[in-house]
């Protein structure tokens, strides 16, 4: 008989490593699997430890969170290990984040963390511990269709985390399990209360866990002091409107804090790391219709080149984690992958993700995605 994790054996003969961040979601995953009789091992990776962030509300994988994960494990009666991955996290996530930001991009370190530390290093730890799978507290779903495990949107659309997992490979999906995919956040918290877990009312972690005060520029200046270079603020025609202290203090779409006088509102349109220019203009100039992707991860049923042949592949695309997917068409031109957003999107920045979905349904399949290398106003398709 197949158990709830998809293995043809009793839960008691199935070993599961749970990635425990110290939050309510991963704690409930450990509790649910322990209740079902699985052999559960909790593992927490210490990723950083820097003063204020250690006990900062909304942080994760640092001092207080490790303490909470230990207390939850003790309550559940499961073994728990803490592994020091600070150096690995710094090299794989924090330093590339700073380098990307210094280049005028808007990186997503959560994706990088999943790509490297969580879904590579932690999987290796799980296998070393003899685990059959690695379970996480992400709100996503997976299922096997025609012998291939697919990644799907979760039941709770408000907690959908597929945007941050688009880079998960097919091989990683085979080893991963997501027990919360068919639950709402409210149900998760209710289970935490029922289990008597100390984290039942704990606030959700923030996206960028290693930024102490929410100031990206502070982190970048600490790691790369040379990145704070002054330059000109110019309009789209190159006319100098003012000066700035460094492009690391700006993001695409920013309006406030430009420090220049203008009759009409001005927004940051582009950051040029080569010239150290901040290019500004009207809000209408922020709209992009097409994005070019790099580092594509494709999870579709057939090769993308085959599915996009001819007039392109119609699907849904998401370029902001907080917004719903929109109609889009994928084309391949000269080996490059382009996504045309039918309705367009404002404030798209290089370094952000573009995630591709099969359709607009609540349980749509994640077909993959890539990082945005370039955004342009014009569309490749009508």
C-alpha positions as CSV (number, residue, x, y, z in Angstrom):
1,X,0.0,0.0,0.0
2,X,1.3,3.4,-1.0
3,X,1.7,5.8,1.9
4,X,0.9,9.5,2.0
5,X,4.4,10.4,0.7
6,X,4.1,8.1,-2.3
7,X,6.3,5.2,-1.1
8,X,5.1,1.6,-1.3
9,X,5.8,0.8,2.4
10,X,4.4,1.7,5.8
11,X,5.2,5.1,7.3
12,X,7.2,3.5,10.0
13,X,9.6,2.1,7.4
14,X,10.0,5.5,5.7
15,X,12.6,8.0,6.9
16,X,11.9,11.7,6.2
17,X,14.2,14.6,6.8
18,X,12.2,17.8,7.5
19,X,13.9,21.2,6.7
20,X,13.0,23.1,9.9
21,X,13.5,26.8,9.8
22,X,12.0,27.4,13.2
23,X,8.7,28.7,11.7
24,X,5.2,27.4,12.1
25,X,5.0,25.9,8.6
26,X,8.0,23.5,8.8
27,X,7.2,22.7,12.4
28,X,3.7,21.6,11.4
29,X,5.1,19.5,8.6
30,X,7.3,17.7,11.2
31,X,4.4,17.3,13.5
32,X,2.1,15.9,10.8
33,X,4.6,13.3,9.6
34,X,5.4,12.3,13.1
35,X,1.7,11.8,13.8
36,X,1.4,9.6,10.8
37,X,4.1,7.3,12.1
38,X,7.0,8.3,9.8
39,X,10.6,8.2,11.1
40,X,11.1,12.0,11.2
41,X,14.5,13.8,11.5
42,X,14.5,17.5,11.9
43,X,17.4,19.5,10.3
44,X,18.1,23.2,10.7
45,X,20.8,25.0,8.8
46,X,22.3,28.0,10.5
47,X,22.8,30.3,7.6
48,X,23.8,33.5,9.3
49,X,24.1,35.2,12.7
50,X,24.6,38.9,12.8
51,X,23.5,40.7,15.9
52,X,20.2,42.3,15.3
53,X,18.9,39.7,12.9
54,X,19.5,36.9,15.4
55,X,16.4,37.9,17.3
56,X,14.7,40.1,14.7
57,X,11.0,39.5,14.2
58,X,10.5,38.0,10.8
59,X,14.0,36.5,10.4
60,X,14.8,32.9,9.8
61,X,17.6,30.4,10.1
62,X,19.3,32.3,12.9
63,X,19.5,32.3,16.7
64,X,15.9,32.5,17.9
65,X,14.7,30.3,15.1
66,X,17.2,27.6,15.8
67,X,16.0,27.7,19.4
68,X,12.4,27.4,18.3
69,X,13.2,24.5,16.0
70,X,14.9,22.7,18.9
71,X,11.9,23.3,21.2
72,X,9.4,22.0,18.6
73,X,11.5,18.9,18.0
74,X,11.6,18.2,21.7
75,X,7.8,18.6,21.9
76,X,7.4,16.1,19.0
77,X,10.0,13.7,20.3
78,X,12.0,13.7,17.1
79,X,15.8,14.0,16.7
80,X,17.0,17.4,15.6
81,X,20.3,18.5,14.1
82,X,21.7,22.0,13.6
83,X,24.3,22.4,10.8
84,X,26.5,25.4,10.4
85,X,26.3,26.5,6.8
86,X,27.1,30.2,7.3
87,X,30.2,30.2,5.0
88,X,28.3,28.3,2.3
89,X,25.3,30.6,2.5
90,X,27.6,33.7,2.3
91,X,29.3,32.5,-0.8
92,X,26.3,31.0,-2.6
93,X,23.7,33.6,-1.7
94,X,24.8,36.8,0.1
95,X,27.8,37.6,-2.1
96,X,26.1,36.9,-5.4
97,X,23.2,39.1,-4.2
98,X,25.5,42.0,-3.5
99,X,27.3,41.6,-6.8
100,X,24.0,41.4,-8.7
101,X,22.7,44.5,-6.9
102,X,25.9,46.4,-7.7
103,X,25.3,45.7,-11.4
104,X,21.9,47.4,-11.2
105,X,19.8,44.2,-11.0
106,X,17.1,43.3,-8.5
107,X,18.1,39.8,-7.4
108,X,15.9,37.3,-5.6
109,X,18.1,35.6,-2.9
110,X,15.4,33.2,-1.9
111,X,15.5,31.5,-5.2
112,X,19.3,31.3,-5.0
113,X,19.0,29.8,-1.5
114,X,16.6,27.2,-2.7
115,X,18.8,26.5,-5.8
116,X,22.0,26.0,-3.8
117,X,21.8,25.6,0.0
118,X,18.3,24.2,0.6
119,X,17.8,22.0,-2.4
120,X,21.3,20.9,-3.0
121,X,23.3,20.9,0.3
122,X,20.3,20.0,2.4
123,X,19.3,17.2,0.1
124,X,22.8,15.8,0.3
125,X,22.5,15.9,4.1
126,X,19.2,14.1,3.9
127,X,20.6,11.4,1.7
128,X,23.6,11.0,4.0
129,X,21.1,10.4,6.8
130,X,19.5,7.6,4.8
131,X,16.3,9.5,4.2
132,X,13.8,8.5,1.5
133,X,12.8,12.1,0.9
134,X,13.1,15.7,2.1
135,X,10.0,17.5,3.3
136,X,9.6,21.3,3.5
137,X,6.9,23.8,4.6
138,X,6.5,25.4,1.3
139,X,3.0,26.1,0.0
140,X,3.2,24.2,-3.3
141,X,1.9,20.9,-4.6
142,X,3.5,18.1,-6.6
143,X,2.1,15.0,-8.3
144,X,3.2,12.3,-10.6
145,X,1.8,12.3,-14.2
146,X,3.1,9.8,-16.7
147,X,5.9,8.8,-14.4
148,X,7.1,12.4,-14.0
149,X,6.6,14.5,-10.9
150,X,5.1,17.9,-11.6
151,X,5.2,21.1,-9.5
152,X,1.8,22.7,-9.0
153,X,0.2,25.8,-7.4
154,X,-1.1,25.2,-3.9
155,X,-4.6,25.1,-2.5
156,X,-4.0,28.4,-0.7
157,X,-3.5,30.9,-3.5
158,X,-2.6,33.7,-1.0
159,X,0.4,31.6,0.2
160,X,1.5,30.4,-3.2
161,X,5.3,30.0,-3.2
162,X,5.8,28.5,-6.6
163,X,7.4,31.8,-7.8
164,X,10.4,31.1,-5.5
165,X,10.7,27.4,-6.5
166,X,10.7,27.7,-10.3
167,X,14.3,26.8,-10.5
168,X,13.7,23.4,-8.8
169,X,14.9,20.7,-11.1
170,X,13.1,17.5,-12.1
171,X,15.6,15.5,-10.2
172,X,15.1,17.6,-7.0
173,X,11.3,17.4,-7.3
174,X,11.5,13.6,-7.2
175,X,13.1,13.8,-3.8
176,X,11.0,16.6,-2.4
177,X,7.6,16.5,-0.6
178,X,5.3,19.4,0.3
179,X,2.8,18.3,2.9
180,X,1.2,21.7,3.2
181,X,0.2,22.0,-0.5
182,X,-3.4,21.1,0.2
183,X,-3.8,23.2,3.3
184,X,-4.5,26.8,4.1
185,X,-2.4,28.9,6.4
186,X,-5.2,29.1,8.9
187,X,-5.4,25.3,9.0
188,X,-1.7,25.1,9.5
189,X,-1.8,27.4,12.5
190,X,-4.7,25.5,14.0
191,X,-2.8,22.3,13.7
192,X,0.2,24.0,15.4
193,X,-2.1,25.0,18.3
194,X,-3.5,21.4,18.5
195,X,0.0,20.0,18.7
196,X,1.0,22.4,21.4
197,X,3.8,23.9,19.4
198,X,5.4,27.1,20.8
199,X,5.5,28.6,17.3
200,X,1.8,28.5,16.6
201,X,1.4,32.3,16.7
202,X,4.9,33.1,15.3
203,X,5.0,35.7,12.5
204,X,6.0,34.5,9.0
205,X,9.6,35.1,8.0
206,X,10.5,37.8,5.5
207,X,11.7,37.2,2.0
208,X,15.3,38.4,2.5
209,X,16.3,37.0,5.8
210,X,19.9,38.3,6.0
211,X,19.1,42.1,5.7
212,X,19.1,43.4,9.3
213,X,17.0,46.5,8.9
214,X,15.5,46.0,5.5
215,X,18.3,48.1,3.9
216,X,19.9,46.3,1.0
217,X,22.4,49.1,0.5
218,X,23.8,48.6,4.0
219,X,24.5,44.9,3.2
220,X,26.1,45.8,-0.1
221,X,28.3,48.6,1.3
222,X,29.6,46.2,4.0
223,X,30.5,43.5,1.5
224,X,31.5,45.7,-1.5
225,X,32.4,49.2,-0.3
226,X,33.6,50.0,-3.8
227,X,30.0,49.5,-5.1
228,X,28.8,52.9,-3.8
229,X,30.0,55.1,-6.6
230,X,28.4,58.5,-7.3
231,X,27.1,59.4,-10.7
232,X,24.5,61.3,-12.7
233,X,20.8,61.1,-12.7
234,X,19.7,61.6,-16.4
235,X,16.6,61.5,-18.5
236,X,16.0,59.1,-21.3
237,X,17.8,61.5,-23.7
238,X,20.9,61.7,-21.5
239,X,20.2,65.2,-20.1
240,X,21.7,65.5,-16.6
241,X,19.1,66.3,-14.0
242,X,21.1,65.8,-10.8
243,X,23.6,63.6,-9.0
244,X,23.3,60.4,-6.9
245,X,25.5,58.6,-4.3
246,X,25.4,55.2,-6.0
247,X,23.0,53.1,-8.0
248,X,22.8,50.6,-5.1
249,X,20.4,53.1,-3.5
250,X,17.9,52.8,-6.3
251,X,15.5,50.2,-7.8
252,X,13.5,50.2,-11.0
253,X,10.2,51.9,-10.6
254,X,11.3,54.0,-7.6
255,X,9.8,57.5,-7.3
256,X,10.7,58.8,-3.9
257,X,14.1,59.9,-2.8
258,X,15.4,60.9,-6.2
259,X,16.4,64.4,-4.9
260,X,15.6,66.2,-8.1
261,X,13.0,68.8,-8.9
262,X,10.5,68.2,-11.7
263,X,7.1,69.4,-12.8
264,X,5.9,65.9,-13.4
265,X,6.6,62.7,-11.3
266,X,9.8,60.9,-12.3
267,X,10.5,57.2,-11.9
268,X,13.7,55.2,-12.1
269,X,13.6,53.5,-15.5
270,X,17.1,52.0,-15.8
271,X,20.3,51.6,-13.8
272,X,23.5,51.6,-15.8
273,X,26.4,50.0,-13.9
274,X,28.9,50.9,-16.7
275,X,28.2,54.6,-16.6
276,X,26.9,54.7,-13.0
277,X,23.8,56.5,-14.4
278,X,20.3,56.5,-12.9
279,X,17.9,56.9,-15.9
280,X,14.6,58.5,-15.0
281,X,11.4,59.3,-16.8
282,X,7.6,59.3,-16.7
283,X,5.6,56.3,-15.4
284,X,4.4,55.4,-18.8
285,X,8.0,54.5,-19.8
286,X,8.1,51.8,-17.1
287,X,5.8,49.5,-19.0
288,X,7.4,46.5,-20.7
289,X,5.8,43.9,-23.0
290,X,8.6,41.5,-23.6
291,X,11.4,40.0,-21.3
292,X,14.4,38.0,-22.4
293,X,15.3,35.2,-20.0
294,X,18.6,33.7,-18.9
295,X,19.3,30.5,-16.9
296,X,16.0,28.9,-18.0
297,X,14.8,25.9,-15.9
298,X,12.2,24.0,-18.0
299,X,9.8,21.5,-16.4
300,X,7.4,21.1,-19.2
301,X,6.2,17.7,-20.6
302,X,8.2,18.2,-23.8
303,X,11.2,20.3,-24.8
304,X,10.4,24.0,-24.9
305,X,11.9,24.3,-28.5
306,X,9.3,21.8,-29.6
307,X,6.4,23.3,-27.7
308,X,7.2,26.9,-28.8
309,X,7.8,26.0,-32.4
310,X,5.9,28.1,-35.0
311,X,3.8,30.9,-33.4
312,X,5.2,30.3,-29.9
313,X,3.7,28.7,-26.7
314,X,0.7,30.3,-25.1
315,X,0.8,30.1,-21.3
316,X,0.6,32.2,-18.2
317,X,3.6,34.1,-16.8
318,X,4.3,35.8,-13.5
319,X,7.0,38.5,-13.0
320,X,6.1,39.6,-9.5
321,X,5.7,37.3,-6.6
322,X,2.7,39.4,-5.3
323,X,0.8,39.5,-8.5
324,X,-1.3,36.9,-10.4
325,X,0.1,35.3,-13.5
326,X,-1.0,36.9,-16.8
327,X,-1.4,35.7,-20.4
328,X,1.9,35.4,-22.2
329,X,3.6,33.8,-25.2
330,X,7.0,32.2,-25.2
331,X,9.2,32.4,-28.3
332,X,12.7,31.2,-29.0
333,X,14.8,33.5,-31.3
334,X,18.4,32.8,-32.2
335,X,18.7,30.5,-29.1
336,X,17.3,33.2,-26.7
337,X,14.0,32.7,-24.8
338,X,11.6,35.6,-25.0
339,X,8.3,36.0,-23.1
340,X,5.7,38.5,-24.4
341,X,3.3,39.6,-21.7
342,X,0.0,40.3,-23.3
343,X,-1.1,42.9,-20.8
344,X,2.4,44.2,-20.2
345,X,3.9,44.9,-16.7
346,X,5.4,48.0,-15.1
347,X,8.7,48.3,-13.2
348,X,10.3,45.0,-14.4
349,X,13.9,44.8,-13.4
350,X,16.8,42.6,-14.6
351,X,17.5,39.9,-12.0
352,X,13.9,39.3,-11.2
353,X,12.2,36.0,-12.0
354,X,9.7,35.2,-14.7
355,X,7.8,32.0,-13.8
356,X,5.8,30.1,-16.4
357,X,2.5,28.3,-15.7
358,X,0.4,25.9,-17.9
359,X,-2.8,27.9,-17.5
360,X,-4.6,30.3,-15.1
361,X,-6.3,27.6,-13.0
362,X,-5.8,27.3,-9.2
363,X,-3.8,24.1,-9.6
364,X,-1.8,25.1,-12.7
365,X,1.5,23.3,-13.4
366,X,4.7,25.2,-13.1
367,X,6.4,24.8,-16.4
368,X,9.6,26.5,-15.2
369,X,11.0,29.9,-15.6
370,X,14.2,32.0,-15.7
371,X,15.8,35.2,-14.6
372,X,15.0,38.4,-16.5
373,X,18.1,39.5,-18.4
374,X,16.3,42.4,-20.2
375,X,12.9,44.0,-20.5
376,X,11.7,46.0,-23.5
377,X,8.6,48.0,-24.3
378,X,7.7,46.3,-27.6
379,X,6.0,42.9,-28.0
380,X,7.3,40.0,-30.1
381,X,3.7,38.9,-30.8
382,X,0.5,40.9,-31.6
